[in-house]
Amino acid sequence: MGEEEAEGEGADAEAEADGLLALYGQRERYTSTMPLSDSWAADVGLAMTLDHPRLGFSGGKAFNIIGRVDEYKEERVRFSLWG
């Protein structure tokens, strides 16, 4: 593979990345906690709506649950959210 071919492939990859970002937009990651008793239906791979006016989600914003840590001593669950 020549140098010009490698540069062309780099430009193609950058264009693809720009296209995906334009299509799906910027994603953000958040951590949220809730009481253990309220979290029985929430699990990794499912969606959760975060409603937080100070963060600009006053109407609620859907996030994917990408992590869950059950903290039994504190009787709460910590979720990692992405969306």
N, C-alpha and C positions, 0 to 999 in steps of 0.2 A: 504494500500500500504506500503510495507516495504521500508527500507532505500536503499537496493540494487536496488529495482525497480526504485525509484526516481533518483538514480544516473545514471541508464541506460537510463532513459528518458532524462535526462539533456545532456548526451553524444549524444543521437540521435538528439536532437534539435541543438546542437552545430555542428554536422556533416551536418545537413540540411542547417544551416546558412552558413557554409563554402562552401557547394556545390553551393548555390545560388550566393554567392559572386564570386566564380570562373566562374559561368555561365554568369552572368550579369556584373561583374566588379564593381569597385568603382564608385559611382555616386557623383556628385558635384552640389552645388547650387550656382547660380550667380544672380545678379541683373543687369538689363540693362535698359537704358532709350532711348526713341526716341521721335521725335516730334509728337505731337498729330495728325497732319495732315497725317502722314505716317503710323499710327497704326490702321487704320479702319478695316483691315482684321485679325488682331491678337487678339486672345481671349484665355481665360483659356481652357485648354484641347487640344489645337492645338500645333503644333511643330513650332519651330523657329530655324533658323541656325545662330549661333554666329560665326563671323569671326574676330578673334583678334590675330594677330601674337605674341604679347607679352605674351599671356596666352598659346600659343602653338596651337592655332586653326587657323593657317594660311590657311588651306584648308577648314575651316568651320567645325563646329561640331553641330549636331542637339540636341536641348534641348526641353523638354516639358514645356509649359507655365503653371505654377501652381498658379500664382497670377498676378493681374493687378490692378494698381492704376492710375486712370486718374487724373492728376494735371492740371486742367483747367486754373488756374491763371498763371502757368508757361508755359502753352501750350505744355505739354509733358506727356508721359505715362511711368510709371515705371513697369517693368515686373520682376517677380520672375521666374527664370528658373531652371530646374532640369534635369540632364542627365549625 
